Amino acid sequence: MLMAMTSKATPTISSFVIRFVMDSSVDAGQINPPYRGAIRHIQTDDEMNFSNWEEAVTFIRRYVPLDSENSPGRT
């Protein structure tokens, strides 16, 4: 009797550290206060500064295949 061997794929892990810096000189009542930030991919130590969230997502896409049409919070 031959038993089929099932190979379990090793998961790919991508970890990120994201730092946001909010401009404290802006009116606290402002809906979208200006910010900037930096994002670092832990596994490669690659880091990038960003000034809008789309830049950070573009960086993440270098390591994680995101499906933007089916992402939570998208309509």
LINQUINOR-V122581 format. One record per residue. RES is the residue in one letter. SS is DSSP state (H for helix, E for strand, - for the rest). OMEGA is omega as a letter, one per 40 degrees, with the letter a starting at -180 (NA if undefined). D_LAST is the distance of its C-alpha to the last C-alpha in Angstrom with 2 decimals. Layout:
res=RES ss=SS omega=OMEGA d_last=D_LAST
res=RES ss=SS omega=OMEGA d_last=D_LAST
This chain:
res=M ss=- omega=i d_last=51.88
res=L ss=- omega=i d_last=49.16
res=M ss=- omega=i d_last=46.16
res=A ss=- omega=i d_last=42.95
res=M ss=- omega=i d_last=41.75
res=T ss=- omega=i d_last=38.11
res=S ss=- omega=i d_last=36.91
res=K ss=- omega=i d_last=34.26
res=A ss=- omega=i d_last=32.05
res=T ss=- omega=a d_last=32.18
res=P ss=- omega=i d_last=28.81
res=T ss=- omega=a d_last=27.77
res=I ss=- omega=i d_last=27.22
res=S ss=- omega=i d_last=25.71
res=S ss=- omega=a d_last=26.14
res=F ss=E omega=i d_last=25.25
res=V ss=E omega=i d_last=26.63
res=I ss=E omega=i d_last=24.65
res=R ss=E omega=i d_last=26.66
res=F ss=E omega=i d_last=25.38
res=V ss=E omega=i d_last=27.94
res=M ss=E omega=i d_last=27.24
res=D ss=- omega=a d_last=29.55
res=S ss=- omega=a d_last=31.66
res=S ss=- omega=a d_last=33.38
res=V ss=- omega=i d_last=30.37
res=D ss=- omega=a d_last=30.23
res=A ss=- omega=a d_last=28.79
res=G ss=- omega=a d_last=27.05
res=Q ss=- omega=a d_last=24.93
res=I ss=- omega=a d_last=21.17
res=N ss=- omega=a d_last=20.41
res=P ss=- omega=a d_last=23.80
res=P ss=- omega=i d_last=24.60
res=Y ss=E omega=i d_last=24.61
res=R ss=E omega=a d_last=25.57
res=G ss=E omega=i d_last=25.85
res=A ss=E omega=i d_last=26.96
res=I ss=E omega=a d_last=25.57
res=R ss=E omega=i d_last=28.01
res=H ss=E omega=a d_last=27.75
res=I ss=- omega=a d_last=30.35
res=Q ss=- omega=a d_last=31.65
res=T ss=- omega=a d_last=32.58
res=D ss=- omega=i d_last=33.04
res=D ss=E omega=a d_last=31.12
res=E ss=E omega=i d_last=29.83
res=M ss=E omega=i d_last=27.98
res=N ss=E omega=i d_last=27.60
res=F ss=E omega=i d_last=24.40
res=S ss=- omega=i d_last=23.69
res=N ss=- omega=a d_last=19.89
res=W ss=H omega=a d_last=17.27
res=E ss=H omega=i d_last=16.41
res=E ss=H omega=i d_last=20.09
res=A ss=H omega=i d_last=19.99
res=V ss=H omega=i d_last=17.13
res=T ss=H omega=i d_last=19.23
res=F ss=H omega=a d_last=22.18
res=I ss=H omega=a d_last=20.60
res=R ss=H omega=i d_last=19.66
res=R ss=- omega=a d_last=23.43
res=Y ss=- omega=a d_last=23.99
res=V ss=- omega=i d_last=20.89
res=P ss=- omega=a d_last=19.03
res=L ss=- omega=i d_last=15.38
res=D ss=- omega=a d_last=12.85
res=S ss=H omega=a d_last=10.03
res=E ss=H omega=a d_last=7.93
res=N ss=H omega=a d_last=8.50
res=S ss=- omega=i d_last=8.83
res=P ss=- omega=i d_last=8.48
res=G ss=- omega=i d_last=6.58
res=R ss=- omega=i d_last=3.79
res=T ss=- omega=NA d_last=0.00
